[in-house]
């Protein structure tokens, strides 16, 4: 039986969808992408990203958020939750018999 909520999901929804934070970051562009370090320019597609992930307690405020290229942010998203979930799925006996 599967639990109603996966282990990696949080009970509180964290989001970077804060128009005020996005406006503050947009005013600072060009700025380095917090994922790859290359410049994020105002004409690029960019996201507001957490420096410390929300899963690890990072807050959605200007001190913990910065610009990230959309492709960089989408590539990095979900890796911590997936690693935690997949760690519990590994067999204790090694290779499972067919």
VEXTI-312907 format. One record per residue (C-alpha): residue in three letters; residue number from 1; x, y, z. Coordinates in Angstrom, 1 decimal, m for minus. Example, Ala and Ser with C-alpha at 12.3 -4.5 7.8 and 13.67 -1.06 7.14 Angstrom:
// VEXTI-312907
[node 'ala',1,[12.3,m4.5,7.8]]
[node 'ser',2,[13.7,m1.1,7.1]]
***
This chain:
// VEXTI-312907
[node 'unk',1,[0.0,0.0,0.0]]
[node 'unk',2,[1.3,3.5,m0.9]]
[node 'unk',3,[1.2,6.3,1.6]]
[node 'unk',4,[m1.1,9.2,0.7]]
[node 'unk',5,[1.9,11.5,0.6]]
[node 'unk',6,[5.4,10.6,m0.6]]
[node 'unk',7,[8.2,11.0,1.9]]
[node 'unk',8,[9.8,13.9,0.0]]
[node 'unk',9,[6.7,16.1,m0.1]]
[node 'unk',10,[6.4,18.9,2.4]]
[node 'unk',11,[3.3,19.7,4.4]]
[node 'unk',12,[3.9,23.4,3.7]]
[node 'unk',13,[4.2,24.6,0.1]]
[node 'unk',14,[7.3,26.7,m0.6]]
[node 'unk',15,[7.3,28.7,m3.7]]
[node 'unk',16,[9.5,31.3,m5.3]]
[node 'unk',17,[6.4,32.8,m6.9]]
[node 'unk',18,[6.6,36.1,m5.1]]
[node 'unk',19,[6.2,39.1,m7.4]]
[node 'unk',20,[8.0,41.4,m5.0]]
[node 'unk',21,[11.1,39.1,m4.9]]
[node 'unk',22,[11.1,38.8,m8.7]]
[node 'unk',23,[10.9,42.6,m9.0]]
[node 'unk',24,[13.8,43.0,m6.6]]
[node 'unk',25,[16.0,40.5,m8.5]]
[node 'unk',26,[15.0,41.9,m11.9]]
[node 'unk',27,[16.2,45.3,m10.8]]
[node 'unk',28,[19.7,43.8,m10.1]]
[node 'unk',29,[20.1,42.1,m13.6]]
[node 'unk',30,[22.5,41.4,m15.1]]
[node 'unk',31,[23.6,39.1,m12.3]]
[node 'unk',32,[25.2,35.6,m12.2]]
[node 'unk',33,[23.0,32.6,m12.4]]
[node 'unk',34,[23.0,30.9,m9.0]]
[node 'unk',35,[23.2,27.5,m10.7]]
[node 'unk',36,[25.9,27.9,m13.4]]
[node 'unk',37,[27.5,31.3,m12.7]]
[node 'unk',38,[27.0,32.6,m16.2]]
[node 'unk',39,[25.3,36.0,m16.5]]
[node 'unk',40,[21.5,36.2,m16.5]]
[node 'unk',41,[20.4,39.1,m18.7]]
[node 'unk',42,[16.9,40.8,m18.5]]
[node 'unk',43,[16.1,39.5,m22.0]]
[node 'unk',44,[16.8,35.8,m21.0]]
[node 'unk',45,[14.1,33.4,m19.8]]
[node 'unk',46,[14.9,33.2,m16.0]]
[node 'unk',47,[13.5,32.0,m12.8]]
[node 'unk',48,[13.7,33.0,m9.2]]
[node 'unk',49,[15.7,30.2,m7.5]]
[node 'unk',50,[16.6,29.3,m4.0]]
[node 'unk',51,[20.2,29.4,m2.9]]
[node 'unk',52,[19.4,27.1,0.0]]
[node 'unk',53,[16.6,24.7,m1.2]]
[node 'unk',54,[13.2,25.0,0.4]]
[node 'unk',55,[13.5,21.3,1.2]]
[node 'unk',56,[16.5,22.1,3.5]]
[node 'unk',57,[14.7,25.0,5.1]]
[node 'unk',58,[15.5,27.8,2.7]]
[node 'unk',59,[13.1,30.7,2.8]]
[node 'unk',60,[11.6,32.6,m0.1]]
[node 'unk',61,[13.1,36.1,0.5]]
[node 'unk',62,[15.6,38.2,m1.3]]
[node 'unk',63,[18.5,37.0,0.9]]
[node 'unk',64,[18.0,33.4,m0.1]]
[node 'unk',65,[16.8,33.8,m3.7]]
[node 'unk',66,[18.5,34.8,m6.9]]
[node 'unk',67,[18.2,34.6,m10.7]]
[node 'unk',68,[18.7,31.3,m12.5]]
[node 'unk',69,[18.4,30.6,m16.2]]
[node 'unk',70,[15.2,28.7,m16.8]]
[node 'unk',71,[17.0,25.7,m18.2]]
[node 'unk',72,[19.5,25.6,m15.2]]
[node 'unk',73,[16.7,25.9,m12.6]]
[node 'unk',74,[14.5,23.2,m14.3]]
[node 'unk',75,[17.5,20.8,m14.6]]
[node 'unk',76,[18.4,21.2,m10.9]]
[node 'unk',77,[14.8,21.0,m9.5]]
[node 'unk',78,[13.6,17.9,m7.7]]
[node 'unk',79,[17.0,16.2,m7.3]]
[node 'unk',80,[17.0,16.3,m3.5]]
[node 'unk',81,[13.5,14.9,m3.2]]
[node 'unk',82,[14.2,12.2,m5.8]]
[node 'unk',83,[17.4,11.2,m4.1]]
[node 'unk',84,[15.6,10.8,m0.8]]
[node 'unk',85,[12.7,8.8,m2.3]]
[node 'unk',86,[15.0,6.6,m4.3]]
[node 'unk',87,[17.3,5.9,m1.3]]
[node 'unk',88,[14.3,4.1,0.3]]
[node 'unk',89,[13.6,2.0,m2.7]]
[node 'unk',90,[17.0,0.3,m2.9]]
[node 'unk',91,[16.9,m3.3,m2.0]]
[node 'unk',92,[18.7,m4.4,1.2]]
[node 'unk',93,[19.6,m7.7,m0.5]]
[node 'unk',94,[21.4,m6.1,m3.4]]
[node 'unk',95,[20.1,m7.4,m6.8]]
[node 'unk',96,[16.5,m8.5,m6.6]]
[node 'unk',97,[15.8,m12.0,m8.1]]
[node 'unk',98,[13.5,m12.2,m11.1]]
***
